[in-house]
Amino acid sequence: MMKHATLALVTLVVALGGMLAMSASPPRDDWQEVQEALKNGLPGTATQRLEPIIRRSLQPWDSGRAAKAIGLKAVLEGSVTGCKPEQSIRQLQATIQTLPAGT
């Protein structure tokens, strides 16, 4: 039962990450670099390009962008480590715990 719940959660995270990645938010140079890396099949590079986006987005008025970048980063890191759902969940939990209070 726990295995199915984990799989369902990861599927949801992947789906949301994909939807967020393709959302209609205005393109910025930093997001274009992420999209270019993804288009070229370079999830590791895309993950590296997300780091500055996450750092800049940790403001109360930009929490949507931060959530999008953090979710996408967890999904990409999971794909780099062999698409293990448990790894994506652990990475997402670890990232959330490092965020400043009130984020």
Secondary structure by P-SEA (a helix, b strand, c coil): caaaaaaaaaaaaaaaaaaaaaccccccaaaaaaaaaaaaccaaaaaaaaaaaaaaaccccaaaaaaaaaaaaaaaaaaaacccaaaaaaaaaaaaaaccccc
